[in-house]
Every structure is written in C-alpha cells, then in structure tokens.
Amino acid sequence: MLCNSGMDAMRRKIPGTELLIAFETAARHQSFTRAAEELSLTQSAVCRQISALEEYLGVALFNRIKKRVTLSEAGQLYARQVRENLNRLEHDTLSLMAHRGAGGVLELAAIPTFASRWLIPRLTDFRAHHPGISIDLATRAEPFMFNDTPFDAAIHFGDPIWPGAVIEYLFGEEMVPVCSPDLLKGRVLVEPQELATMELLHQSARSDAWRQWFEMVGVSGVNVMGGARYELFSMLIPAAQAGLGVALVPRFFVQKEIASGELVCPCPYALRSKRAYYLVYPEDHAGSASLQVFSKWLHEQAAAYRETETN
C-alpha cells in the first residue's frame, strides 16, 4: 500500500495523449466532423474523447450551439498551449528516431540573413568534420527566453546582453552602401553628397543606419528617413539589385554580388557598427558536448573570417 501511495503521489496530472490530439485537431478545425476525418475516427468517437477531456479538466473547452461548436475562452488558451507542446513532443520524437537515440542534435536559432548568407554555406565543413552532430536551424531576429523554446543556442547581433546566458564574441560588422551598376549610369564612384539625392533603402531594424553613415562622411541636411523599408537584409539586397535604390548592408552579406558585378559600392566609406555577432547559450547548457564542438568550430570560422577582413 505504501508503494502504491507513493506511485500515486508521483503520477503526473496529464490527460491521455489521444485525448489531447483529438482536442487539438477539433480546435484547429472548429469541427468534430472534420477532426474525425483527419484522425480516421468516427464523429462520435471524437465527441467522446472531447467530453472525456472536459470531464478530466472540469472545464468546458467548446461551446455547443445546435450543430455547431466553437472554442470557449478557456478552450482557445488551452488549444494554443496543447498545440505548442504536441509540436515540440513530435519534433523531439522525430529527432530521437532520426539519430537512433545517439544524441548529437543541436537546436540553433540564428538571424535570418546571417543564417542564409554566412552560416549555412559553412555548414558543409562542419558536417564533414563532425558527421555525428546534426544542426537543426531556425531563425529568430530578437532575443528570447531559452526556457520557452527548444533551442540550445542562438547567434545574436547586438550588444553583449542576454540574461541568464553565456555570451561569446564572434566578430563585428561593417556596413557599406551598394546599388545596381545601372543606377550609376556608367560611373564607378559618386560623392556622398550625390548619394544623398538618390533613393535610400532601409532595413527596418536599422532605421538609424543611414543617418550614422552620412554623419560619418560629414554630410548633413539629408532626409535619411525617406525611402522604402524592408524587414530583412535578404529582401533589401534583391531590392538594390533590382535598381530600386541604394542599400546600406553588412559587407559580408554582399561579397559575392560585388565580386560578380551584380552590385557595386558607389562610395568607399564603411560604417563600423558598435554592435557585433555573438554565440549565446543558457548557462546550464555549457556542459553539452555537441554545443562545445559547435562553439569551437564556430569560433574557428569566425577567426578565419576576421583575418580575411583585416587583409
């Protein structure tokens, strides 16, 4: 009896997975009938599962009006929470199956254009040297709480501030103006004052960048707020290629386009950012073997990049 009592005390208060799946599906479709179709069940079976879940919780999750069902206020909140946790459980399960329980999976968040322009092209090298470690990559543009996500680490641009995290410097950033060569009409360079008369393109999160650039080159009285705004550098760069204006972008994002002649730098002045790129991860992940391997490799790549920039 003592043993059974102890087991009861340790048992988690979690409904059966089949009940949660039925609820999430019905909540997503706002229909028991469509949920039944997706789950290959009868409508009555789904109804029984939803009723069993509501009885277990002691809360009505759906409003039943004649033949229609809508989520109650509590149901809307619970549906979001259940969907998020089922997605995470499915992800973890697939990851475990893919690696046969051997581990070696690193969940990494990175800034979108940094991921596509700098990190991903280098991951072939990482895989060649560390085939047992898989990098699952997602994009995040802003800092977040690691406890609320599946991420083991993130690559962050900004100031070295991230509460509860280890912060490791990678490299700084220089921003240069770029545009389509057609915009210069056969010229190679223009003076900063002339650049001020052209259409300026902006990255939304760097709204002050053009003001800082013109201040650096000693040009005042420029309407730096005019011009189109783009959420990501990966949008801003094609806009410059299309001849829509002059964009101010990190140099390493456009090295290939400059080398190929798709983009040109009409003024040779680079704005050195006071902020930088960092690898960040929770303090309690510092002992992760996969993270240590990735961190060492990333710092080697960053050091090689810094060396090319200074040469």
Rosetta silent file (secondary structure, phi, psi, omega in degrees, C-alpha in Angstrom):
SEQUENCE: MLCNSGMDAMRRKIPGTELLIAFETAARHQSFTRAAEELSLTQSAVCRQISALEEYLGVALFNRIKKRVTLSEAGQLYARQVRENLNRLEHDTLSLMAHRGAGGVLELAAIPTFASRWLIPRLTDFRAHHPGISIDLATRAEPFMFNDTPFDAAIHFGDPIWPGAVIEYLFGEEMVPVCSPDLLKGRVLVEPQELATMELLHQSARSDAWRQWFEMVGVSGVNVMGGARYELFSMLIPAAQAGLGVALVPRFFVQKEIASGELVCPCPYALRSKRAYYLVYPEDHAGSASLQVFSKWLHEQAAAYRETETN
SCORE:     score description
SCORE:     0.000 S_00000001
   1 L     0.000  -40.537  178.865    0.000    0.000    0.000 S_00000001
   2 H   -62.852  -38.824  179.787    2.821    2.403    0.817 S_00000001
   3 H   -65.014  -45.444  178.951    4.392    1.701   -2.552 S_00000001
   4 H   -63.094  -38.399  179.751    1.137    2.315   -4.425 S_00000001
   5 H   -63.347  -40.302  178.674    0.539    5.503   -2.463 S_00000001
   6 H   -64.835  -39.769  178.842    3.983    6.768   -3.449 S_00000001
   7 H   -64.754  -39.894  179.027    3.337    5.989   -7.100 S_00000001
   8 H   -63.156  -37.423 -178.106    0.019    7.841   -6.967 S_00000001
   9 H   -67.461  -30.226 -177.014    1.767   10.873   -5.472 S_00000001
  10 H   -87.970  -13.173 -175.758    4.313   10.904   -8.299 S_00000001
  11 L   -65.419  132.443 -179.461    1.798   10.412  -11.121 S_00000001
  12 L   -75.636  145.470  176.786    1.554   13.453  -13.380 S_00000001
  13 L   -88.415   75.419 -179.428   -1.772   15.182  -13.866 S_00000001
  14 L  -129.182  128.725  176.713   -1.714   14.939  -17.659 S_00000001
  15 L   -64.052  162.046  177.279   -4.619   13.749  -19.843 S_00000001
  16 L   -61.068  145.265 -177.819   -4.048   10.891  -22.270 S_00000001
  17 H   -58.869  -37.844 -178.852   -2.252   11.841  -25.471 S_00000001
  18 H   -63.293  -32.764  177.238   -5.118   10.570  -27.612 S_00000001
  19 H   -69.377  -41.640 -179.371   -7.486   12.994  -25.851 S_00000001
  20 H   -66.843  -39.493  178.826   -5.118   15.925  -26.423 S_00000001
  21 H   -65.318  -42.688  178.311   -4.645   15.045  -30.098 S_00000001
  22 H   -62.161  -42.669  179.301   -8.401   14.817  -30.616 S_00000001
  23 H   -64.717  -47.663 -178.337   -8.896   18.172  -28.889 S_00000001
  24 H   -60.237  -40.067 -179.325   -6.108   19.938  -30.832 S_00000001
  25 H   -67.920  -44.831  178.991   -7.465   18.640  -34.129 S_00000001
  26 H   -65.279  -37.934  179.276  -11.051   19.621  -33.321 S_00000001
  27 H   -66.271  -40.000 -179.239   -9.898   23.033  -32.093 S_00000001
  28 H   -65.142  -38.832 -178.464   -7.906   23.650  -35.271 S_00000001
  29 H   -90.918  -14.074 -173.019  -10.875   22.773  -37.500 S_00000001
  30 L    54.032   38.352 -176.334  -13.575   24.123  -35.159 S_00000001
  31 L  -161.492  127.563  174.716  -15.408   20.946  -36.137 S_00000001
  32 H   -71.797  -33.728 -178.271  -15.741   17.465  -34.644 S_00000001
  33 H   -65.212  -47.487 -178.941  -16.656   16.092  -38.085 S_00000001
  34 H   -69.377  -33.594  175.170  -13.524   17.367  -39.803 S_00000001
  35 H   -62.729  -41.543  178.818  -11.398   16.268  -36.853 S_00000001
  36 H   -62.425  -40.355  178.460  -12.846   12.784  -37.200 S_00000001
  37 H   -62.852  -44.210 -178.705  -11.986   12.751  -40.902 S_00000001
  38 H   -66.551  -36.186 -175.768   -8.373   13.790  -40.246 S_00000001
  39 H   -91.996    0.845 -178.167   -7.924   11.241  -37.458 S_00000001
  40 L    57.168   44.801  176.270   -9.745    8.430  -39.307 S_00000001
  41 L  -123.479  171.707  172.910  -12.248    8.120  -36.462 S_00000001
  42 L   -84.215  158.533  178.950  -15.998    8.396  -36.224 S_00000001
  43 H   -61.839  -39.069 -179.482  -17.537   11.663  -35.161 S_00000001
  44 H   -64.040  -34.684  178.150  -18.996   10.001  -32.071 S_00000001
  45 H   -65.118  -42.401  177.515  -15.537    8.769  -31.083 S_00000001
  46 H   -64.509  -42.283  177.936  -14.154   12.319  -31.262 S_00000001
  47 H   -58.249  -43.105  179.817  -17.122   13.617  -29.275 S_00000001
  48 H   -64.166  -40.358 -179.281  -16.465   11.020  -26.570 S_00000001
  49 H   -66.645  -41.605  178.446  -12.775   11.953  -26.401 S_00000001
  50 H   -64.796  -43.231  179.094  -13.532   15.674  -26.112 S_00000001
  51 H   -63.349  -39.558  178.564  -16.151   15.014  -23.428 S_00000001
  52 H   -64.037  -39.112  178.607  -13.695   12.800  -21.536 S_00000001
  53 H   -67.150  -43.151  178.900  -11.067   15.557  -21.661 S_00000001
  54 H   -63.420  -38.409  177.932  -13.546   18.194  -20.450 S_00000001
  55 H   -65.573  -40.274 -179.939  -14.608   15.895  -17.609 S_00000001
  56 H   -64.020  -42.516 -177.057  -10.961   15.313  -16.660 S_00000001
  57 H   -80.931  -25.582 -174.308  -10.223   19.051  -16.655 S_00000001
  58 L    73.356   25.359 -176.657  -13.516   20.141  -15.165 S_00000001
  59 L  -138.123  136.609  174.801  -13.689   22.866  -17.827 S_00000001
  60 L   -78.905  120.106 -178.215  -15.866   23.269  -20.926 S_00000001
  61 L   -91.778  -23.109 -179.504  -13.499   23.604  -23.907 S_00000001
  62 E  -126.970  146.060  166.992  -16.194   24.061  -26.549 S_00000001
  63 E   -93.284  126.322 -178.094  -19.445   25.966  -26.773 S_00000001
  64 E  -106.929  109.828 -178.687  -22.049   23.722  -28.365 S_00000001
  65 E  -119.529  106.084 -175.374  -24.723   25.703  -30.199 S_00000001
  66 L    54.518 -117.987 -178.184  -27.150   23.481  -32.073 S_00000001
  67 L   -98.713    6.456 -178.924  -24.968   21.594  -34.582 S_00000001
  68 E  -106.527  151.549  174.350  -22.024   23.994  -34.361 S_00000001
  69 E  -127.624  139.612  174.061  -19.096   24.018  -31.950 S_00000001
  70 E  -133.938  151.395  179.670  -16.830   26.938  -31.103 S_00000001
  71 E   -68.456  136.974  171.036  -13.949   27.118  -28.666 S_00000001
  72 L   -73.883  172.919  178.699  -14.689   28.600  -25.274 S_00000001
  73 H   -60.601  -43.666  177.596  -12.310   31.216  -23.903 S_00000001
  74 H   -65.087  -36.320  179.869  -10.565   28.547  -21.838 S_00000001
  75 H   -65.140  -37.600  178.745  -10.528   26.280  -24.890 S_00000001
  76 H   -62.756  -45.208  179.141   -8.770   28.912  -27.024 S_00000001
  77 H   -65.162  -46.485 -177.199   -5.969   29.289  -24.483 S_00000001
  78 H   -66.007  -34.976  179.630   -5.618   25.555  -23.905 S_00000001
  79 H   -62.414  -42.979  178.447   -5.609   24.843  -27.653 S_00000001
  80 H   -62.684  -42.814 -178.479   -2.599   27.115  -28.194 S_00000001
  81 H   -67.854  -43.421 -179.672   -0.739   25.517  -25.310 S_00000001
  82 H   -65.501  -43.318 -179.490   -1.554   21.950  -26.331 S_00000001
  83 H   -59.882  -44.579 -179.679   -0.625   22.597  -29.992 S_00000001
  84 H   -62.086  -43.614 -177.477    2.749   24.043  -28.995 S_00000001
  85 H   -73.769  -34.358  175.256    3.556   21.137  -26.688 S_00000001
  86 H   -66.824  -40.053  177.143    2.395   18.461  -29.144 S_00000001
  87 H   -61.887  -41.335 -179.911    4.561   20.051  -31.851 S_00000001
  88 H   -67.974  -41.062  178.585    7.542   20.039  -29.519 S_00000001
  89 H   -63.642  -41.102  178.359    6.925   16.414  -28.495 S_00000001
  90 H   -64.441  -42.946  179.257    6.628   15.388  -32.149 S_00000001
  91 H   -60.295  -47.214 -179.352    9.838   17.242  -33.016 S_00000001
  92 H   -63.275  -37.592  179.934   11.739   15.574  -30.153 S_00000001
  93 H   -66.795  -46.138  178.951   10.391   12.166  -31.115 S_00000001
  94 H   -63.551  -37.767  178.930   11.362   12.523  -34.778 S_00000001
  95 H   -64.794  -43.450  178.372   14.794   13.799  -33.763 S_00000001
  96 H   -62.974  -43.158  178.944   15.343   10.817  -31.477 S_00000001
  97 H   -63.984  -40.311 -177.603   14.198    8.396  -34.188 S_00000001
  98 H   -64.985  -34.045 -176.651   16.421   10.049  -36.798 S_00000001
  99 L  -105.958   10.437  174.777   19.515    9.705  -34.644 S_00000001
 100 L    52.118   36.197  175.977   18.570    6.335  -33.105 S_00000001
 101 L    76.132    6.701 -175.062   18.983    7.704  -29.612 S_00000001
 102 L   -84.095   -4.454 -178.802   22.630    8.583  -30.177 S_00000001
 103 L    75.640 -152.706  177.317   22.172   12.304  -29.429 S_00000001
 104 L    77.443   24.877  176.858   24.253   14.819  -31.298 S_00000001
 105 E  -109.180  127.823  178.749   21.393   17.168  -32.211 S_00000001
 106 E  -117.152  119.904  177.919   21.925   20.887  -31.713 S_00000001
 107 E   -90.370  114.045 -172.906   18.921   23.210  -31.880 S_00000001
 108 E  -122.708  134.117  172.733   20.193   26.574  -33.100 S_00000001
 109 E  -106.202  138.174 -179.229   18.424   29.900  -33.645 S_00000001
 110 E  -144.096  157.153  176.224   20.075   32.452  -35.917 S_00000001
 111 L   -63.435  134.422 -170.130   19.381   35.817  -37.522 S_00000001
 112 H   -51.160  -57.449 -175.517   17.697   35.099  -40.902 S_00000001
 113 H   -71.234  -33.613  174.765   20.124   36.699  -43.386 S_00000001
 114 H   -59.979  -41.880 -180.000   23.164   35.770  -41.301 S_00000001
 115 H   -62.082  -47.760 -174.880   21.965   32.167  -41.405 S_00000001
 116 H   -77.640  -32.108 -173.383   21.479   32.071  -45.176 S_00000001
 117 H   -94.174  -29.995 -174.473   24.450   34.237  -46.210 S_00000001
 118 H  -116.639  -49.093 -172.274   27.184   33.306  -43.732 S_00000001
 119 H   -75.432  -53.842 -173.498   26.387   30.254  -41.625 S_00000001
 120 H   -57.865  -43.242  177.993   24.703   27.785  -43.985 S_00000001
 121 H   -59.839  -21.155 -179.518   27.422   27.937  -46.687 S_00000001
 122 H   -93.451  -11.128 -176.276   29.935   26.922  -43.971 S_00000001
 123 H   -69.135  -19.290  173.900   27.912   24.049  -42.518 S_00000001
 124 H   -60.717  -40.365  177.392   29.252   21.669  -45.183 S_00000001
 125 H   -64.470  -42.588  179.649   32.616   21.986  -43.451 S_00000001
 126 H   -61.992  -45.537 -178.799   31.033   21.339  -40.055 S_00000001
 127 H   -64.027  -37.241  179.793   29.247   18.217  -41.298 S_00000001
 128 H   -64.111  -36.371 -177.763   32.446   16.914  -42.930 S_00000001
 129 H   -91.577  -21.440 -177.413   34.369   17.201  -39.652 S_00000001
 130 L  -136.615   66.273 -174.883   31.539   16.315  -37.272 S_00000001
 131 L   -64.966  -17.255 -179.161   29.157   13.917  -39.075 S_00000001
 132 L   -83.765   -4.042 -178.209   27.646   12.728  -35.795 S_00000001
 133 L  -114.979  125.292  178.680   26.180   16.127  -34.929 S_00000001
 134 E  -103.845  132.845  177.521   23.103   17.453  -36.683 S_00000001
 135 E   -99.625  113.544  172.385   22.318   21.180  -36.662 S_00000001
 136 E   -93.837  116.561 -169.635   18.590   21.932  -36.597 S_00000001
 137 E  -113.156  131.963  173.355   18.376   25.582  -37.643 S_00000001
 138 E  -133.379  164.536 -178.026   15.572   28.087  -37.188 S_00000001
 139 E  -106.589  139.205  172.628   15.516   31.869  -37.457 S_00000001
 140 L  -143.575  128.434 -177.035   14.960   34.374  -34.689 S_00000001
 141 L   -92.903  -20.232 -175.569   15.617   38.085  -35.120 S_00000001
 142 L  -124.840  155.477  175.746   15.215   39.141  -31.491 S_00000001
 143 L   -59.034  154.494 -177.652   16.443   37.820  -28.118 S_00000001
 144 L  -148.430  170.806  176.131   14.169   35.337  -26.351 S_00000001
 145 L   -88.875  120.097 -177.693   13.958   33.265  -23.194 S_00000001
 146 H   -60.237  -32.395 -178.167   15.615   29.903  -23.776 S_00000001
 147 H   -62.721  -22.440 -178.049   13.293   28.223  -21.266 S_00000001
 148 H   -94.171    4.819 -176.086   10.340   28.944  -23.556 S_00000001
 149 L  -134.798  168.958  175.509   11.938   27.374  -26.650 S_00000001
 150 L   -87.475    5.104 -170.506   13.634   24.133  -27.736 S_00000001
 151 L   -75.860  140.825  174.124   16.847   25.990  -28.640 S_00000001
 152 L   -89.912  -27.141 -176.658   20.244   25.020  -27.250 S_00000001
 153 E  -160.481  169.580  178.180   21.960   28.156  -28.541 S_00000001
 154 E  -147.580  153.973  170.981   21.490   31.231  -30.700 S_00000001
 155 E  -107.442  120.231 -168.039   23.550   33.548  -32.858 S_00000001
 156 E  -119.764  138.935  171.305   22.723   37.090  -31.850 S_00000001
 157 E  -110.747  129.795  178.340   23.544   40.504  -33.292 S_00000001
 158 E   152.887 -143.074  176.710   23.546   43.431  -30.911 S_00000001
 159 L   -90.842  155.586 -178.577   25.026   44.236  -27.539 S_00000001
 160 L   -76.186   59.861 -178.610   26.561   41.523  -25.333 S_00000001
 161 L  -130.392  118.616  175.985   23.466   41.388  -23.129 S_00000001
 162 L  -158.442   98.775 -174.247   21.344   38.257  -22.730 S_00000001
 163 L   -54.061  134.140  175.771   20.127   37.477  -19.186 S_00000001
 164 L    74.400   13.155 -176.230   20.996   34.003  -17.934 S_00000001
 165 E  -125.818  152.379  169.889   23.149   33.178  -20.964 S_00000001
 166 E   -82.230  134.658 -175.846   26.816   32.724  -21.792 S_00000001
 167 E  -121.708  121.072 -177.670   27.826   35.256  -24.478 S_00000001
 168 E  -119.960  122.328 -178.681   30.781   34.578  -26.796 S_00000001
 169 E   -66.419  136.606  175.157   32.039   37.233  -29.239 S_00000001
 170 E  -108.730  -65.661  176.412   32.311   36.190  -32.898 S_00000001
 171 E  -167.159  166.287  178.717   33.034   39.319  -34.971 S_00000001
 172 L   -89.749 -162.441 -173.028   31.956   42.869  -35.672 S_00000001
 173 L  -148.946  138.874  171.301   30.317   44.372  -38.710 S_00000001
 174 E  -118.264  131.324  179.682   30.968   46.992  -41.382 S_00000001
 175 E  -105.616  134.348 -178.246   28.076   48.375  -43.394 S_00000001
 176 E  -127.828  149.070  174.879   28.624   49.663  -46.933 S_00000001
 177 E   -76.381  137.418  177.478   26.310   51.321  -49.488 S_00000001
 178 E  -137.962  151.780  177.595   25.516   49.120  -52.504 S_00000001
 179 E  -157.231  172.235  173.879   23.386   49.533  -55.590 S_00000001
 180 L   -69.304  140.917  177.044   22.867   48.224  -59.092 S_00000001
 181 H   -60.246  -25.838  178.797   25.570   49.439  -61.529 S_00000001
 182 H   -62.334  -28.369 -177.623   22.746   50.691  -63.774 S_00000001
 183 H   -68.764  -23.339 -177.756   21.914   53.265  -61.126 S_00000001
 184 H   -90.855   -9.257  175.864   25.339   54.916  -61.608 S_00000001
 185 L    54.143   50.930  175.394   24.925   55.259  -65.390 S_00000001
 186 L    90.753  -11.696  178.610   28.446   54.214  -66.285 S_00000001
 187 L   -83.881  161.177  178.934   30.233   55.822  -63.364 S_00000001
 188 L   -98.261  -44.566 -178.316   32.248   53.864  -60.829 S_00000001
 189 L  -131.425  154.506  172.393   32.034   56.150  -57.793 S_00000001
 190 L  -131.633  158.634  177.461   29.932   59.094  -56.657 S_00000001
 191 L   -75.254  151.578  178.667   30.452   61.618  -53.896 S_00000001
 192 H   -54.204  -35.102  179.746   28.473   61.165  -50.649 S_00000001
 193 H   -62.190  -36.029  179.205   26.572   64.389  -51.391 S_00000001
 194 H   -73.622  -34.767  177.601   25.251   62.865  -54.618 S_00000001
 195 H   -59.538  -32.150 -178.954   24.338   59.656  -52.843 S_00000001
 196 L   -65.271  -20.577 -179.610   22.119   61.783  -50.615 S_00000001
 197 L   -89.617   -5.755 -177.587   19.969   62.675  -53.659 S_00000001
 198 L   -92.947  165.509  178.703   19.331   59.026  -54.556 S_00000001
 199 L   -68.452  122.546 -179.722   16.625   56.702  -53.255 S_00000001
 200 E   -98.123  130.779  179.300   17.787   55.266  -49.929 S_00000001
 201 E  -104.635  142.594 -172.344   16.647   51.762  -48.964 S_00000001
 202 E  -124.139  147.964  165.747   16.382   50.757  -45.312 S_00000001
 203 E   -94.699  129.572 -168.134   16.386   47.612  -43.192 S_00000001
 204 H   -54.574  -40.396 -175.793   13.566   48.048  -40.693 S_00000001
 205 H   -79.783   -8.773  179.657   15.570   47.163  -37.585 S_00000001
 206 H  -116.829   50.064 -172.915   18.437   49.503  -38.597 S_00000001
 207 L   -62.771  -19.974 -176.875   16.396   52.656  -39.054 S_00000001
 208 L   -98.581    0.824 -171.773   19.256   54.874  -37.857 S_00000001
 209 H   -63.461  -46.046 -178.495   21.968   53.368  -40.074 S_00000001
 210 H   -64.829  -38.340  177.993   21.825   55.898  -42.935 S_00000001
 211 H   -60.094  -43.421  179.885   21.871   58.830  -40.521 S_00000001
 212 H   -65.153  -38.214 -178.199   25.001   57.410  -38.902 S_00000001
 213 H   -66.229  -48.396 -179.684   26.638   56.810  -42.293 S_00000001
 214 H   -65.711  -35.265  175.775   26.045   60.374  -43.567 S_00000001
 215 H   -62.972  -39.602  179.691   27.165   61.776  -40.220 S_00000001
 216 H   -63.225  -39.610 -177.064   30.377   59.728  -40.542 S_00000001
 217 H   -89.145    1.758  173.910   31.144   61.125  -44.022 S_00000001
 218 L    81.306   25.208  178.337   30.327   64.694  -42.957 S_00000001
 219 L  -107.456  125.220 -179.049   27.152   65.246  -44.973 S_00000001
 220 L  -116.597  170.120  177.054   24.277   66.997  -43.197 S_00000001
 221 L    75.193   20.256 -178.842   20.749   68.005  -44.112 S_00000001
 222 L   -92.786  135.875  174.430   19.875   64.645  -45.686 S_00000001
 223 L   -79.528   82.598 -174.142   16.329   63.301  -45.431 S_00000001
 224 L   -75.710   -9.644 -178.363   17.532   59.929  -44.197 S_00000001
 225 L   -87.903  -11.283  179.405   14.017   58.773  -43.306 S_00000001
 226 L   -75.811  158.560  177.927   12.809   58.733  -46.918 S_00000001
 227 L   106.059  160.755 -176.343   12.824   55.549  -48.968 S_00000001
 228 L   -73.937  152.861  178.685   11.360   52.073  -48.751 S_00000001
 229 E  -116.980  142.591 -179.737   11.852   49.782  -45.763 S_00000001
 230 E  -128.255  139.993 -174.605   12.419   46.025  -45.816 S_00000001
 231 L   -67.314  -37.471 -174.155   12.129   43.688  -42.866 S_00000001
 232 L  -124.253  151.627  173.653   15.163   41.554  -43.732 S_00000001
 233 H   -62.675  -29.574  178.379   18.508   42.135  -45.405 S_00000001
 234 H   -67.420  -14.976  171.103   17.615   39.171  -47.624 S_00000001
 235 H   -93.511  -37.337 -177.078   14.844   41.410  -49.019 S_00000001
 236 H   -65.037  -39.909 -177.803   16.913   44.580  -49.076 S_00000001
 237 H   -63.678  -49.938  175.816   19.712   43.076  -51.174 S_00000001
 238 H   -61.205  -31.159  177.201   17.472   41.972  -54.089 S_00000001
 239 H   -63.372  -41.552  176.546   15.800   45.385  -53.953 S_00000001
 240 H   -66.337  -40.797  177.893   19.186   47.017  -54.517 S_00000001
 241 H   -61.095  -34.335 -178.368   19.959   44.531  -57.292 S_00000001
 242 L   -77.353   -2.664  177.970   16.661   45.448  -58.959 S_00000001
 243 L    83.814   19.638 -177.622   17.703   49.101  -59.101 S_00000001
 244 L   -79.117  -11.945  179.547   15.179   50.319  -56.541 S_00000001
 245 L   158.061 -165.627 -179.892   17.777   52.405  -54.725 S_00000001
 246 E  -105.111  129.697 -178.837   20.919   52.335  -52.616 S_00000001
 247 E  -110.925  146.593  175.553   21.032   49.962  -49.659 S_00000001
 248 E  -106.876  112.083 -170.893   23.282   50.077  -46.622 S_00000001
 249 E  -136.401  156.742  173.475   24.157   46.472  -45.763 S_00000001
 250 E   -58.227  133.898 -174.611   26.811   44.453  -43.904 S_00000001
 251 H   -56.406  -42.372 -173.859   29.734   43.962  -46.279 S_00000001
 252 H   -70.842  -13.360  176.149   29.945   40.192  -45.807 S_00000001
 253 H   -75.372  -21.457 -172.237   26.312   39.762  -46.888 S_00000001
 254 L  -124.558   19.113 -178.874   27.076   41.059  -50.410 S_00000001
 255 H   -59.627  -42.917 -179.129   30.628   39.921  -51.122 S_00000001
 256 H   -65.900  -42.320 -178.860   29.509   37.545  -53.885 S_00000001
 257 H   -66.647  -36.169  177.509   27.263   40.129  -55.548 S_00000001
 258 H   -70.125  -42.227 -179.797   30.046   42.732  -55.510 S_00000001
 259 H   -63.040  -35.791 -178.024   32.568   40.233  -56.868 S_00000001
 260 H   -83.263  -12.585 -178.780   30.201   39.260  -59.710 S_00000001
 261 L    89.359    1.028  177.799   29.342   42.867  -60.560 S_00000001
 262 L   -66.365  -31.914  176.299   25.640   42.469  -59.725 S_00000001
 263 L  -128.015  152.161  174.506   26.116   45.152  -57.078 S_00000001
 264 E  -128.469  157.963  176.590   28.641   47.962  -56.777 S_00000001
 265 L  -102.907  102.282 -171.722   29.766   50.079  -53.859 S_00000001
 266 L   -73.404  -17.829  176.031   29.292   53.678  -55.064 S_00000001
 267 L  -135.160  131.080 -172.802   31.116   55.196  -52.060 S_00000001
 268 L   -84.492   29.249 -177.662   34.128   53.512  -50.426 S_00000001
 269 L  -105.867  125.538 -178.289   33.165   54.510  -46.876 S_00000001
 270 L  -107.313  135.840  177.513   32.230   51.758  -44.406 S_00000001
 271 E   -92.872  113.724  178.952   30.248   52.329  -41.223 S_00000001
 272 E   -81.498  118.726 -177.909   31.722   50.296  -38.398 S_00000001
 273 L   -74.458  146.281  174.857   28.919   49.119  -36.137 S_00000001
 274 L   -79.781  -12.892  179.868   29.289   49.404  -32.368 S_00000001
 275 L  -100.316  174.201 -173.495   27.424   46.109  -32.073 S_00000001
 276 E  -152.813  176.056  177.353   28.602   42.623  -33.012 S_00000001
 277 E   -96.861  138.160 -176.872   27.660   38.989  -33.582 S_00000001
 278 E  -136.663  148.826  165.914   27.685   36.610  -30.625 S_00000001
 279 E   -93.233  127.679  179.412   27.063   32.957  -29.869 S_00000001
 280 E  -127.761  146.135  177.615   24.776   32.751  -26.834 S_00000001
 281 E  -157.173  156.120 -178.378   23.504   29.767  -24.888 S_00000001
 282 E   -61.627  146.225 -179.556   21.975   29.049  -21.476 S_00000001
 283 H   -58.484  -34.762 -178.108   24.436   28.721  -18.619 S_00000001
 284 H   -79.569   -0.322  174.972   23.151   25.240  -17.825 S_00000001
 285 H   -99.056    1.439 -174.087   23.971   24.095  -21.409 S_00000001
 286 L   -60.160  -26.859 -178.750   27.669   24.895  -21.080 S_00000001
 287 L   -87.008    0.255 -178.735   28.480   21.213  -20.482 S_00000001
 288 L   -66.256  124.826 -179.085   26.754   19.971  -23.661 S_00000001
 289 H   -63.057  -43.426 -179.807   29.269   18.023  -25.763 S_00000001
 290 H   -62.982  -40.913  179.979   27.531   18.926  -29.044 S_00000001
 291 H   -66.846  -39.389  178.800   27.447   22.599  -28.104 S_00000001
 292 H   -63.071  -41.518  178.502   31.134   22.587  -27.144 S_00000001
 293 H   -63.747  -46.182 -179.114   32.064   21.063  -30.513 S_00000001
 294 H   -64.701  -42.078 -179.721   29.923   23.572  -32.409 S_00000001
 295 H   -60.777  -44.768  179.635   31.241   26.506  -30.385 S_00000001
 296 H   -61.498  -45.852  179.520   34.860   25.543  -31.105 S_00000001
 297 H   -63.475  -43.043 -177.615   34.144   25.154  -34.825 S_00000001
 298 H   -63.861  -40.353  178.841   32.187   28.427  -34.981 S_00000001
 299 H   -66.741  -34.688  175.798   34.993   30.356  -33.323 S_00000001
 300 H   -64.124  -43.539  178.132   37.464   28.901  -35.828 S_00000001
 301 H   -64.303  -41.429 -179.874   35.230   30.043  -38.691 S_00000001
 302 H   -65.295  -40.538  179.222   34.800   33.483  -37.111 S_00000001
 303 H   -64.219  -40.821  178.024   38.576   33.859  -36.622 S_00000001
 304 H   -64.165  -39.635  178.401   39.192   32.920  -40.272 S_00000001
 305 H   -65.933  -43.182  179.444   36.595   35.464  -41.369 S_00000001
 306 H   -61.014  -37.178 -179.653   38.107   38.210  -39.182 S_00000001
 307 H   -66.181  -40.509  178.597   41.510   37.501  -40.722 S_00000001
 308 H   -66.302  -32.330 -178.824   40.179   37.868  -44.278 S_00000001
 309 H   -71.702  -29.686 -178.173   38.557   41.165  -43.310 S_00000001
 310 H   -87.305  -15.411 -179.778   41.808   42.622  -41.986 S_00000001
 311 L   -85.663    0.000    0.000   43.875   41.542  -45.018 S_00000001
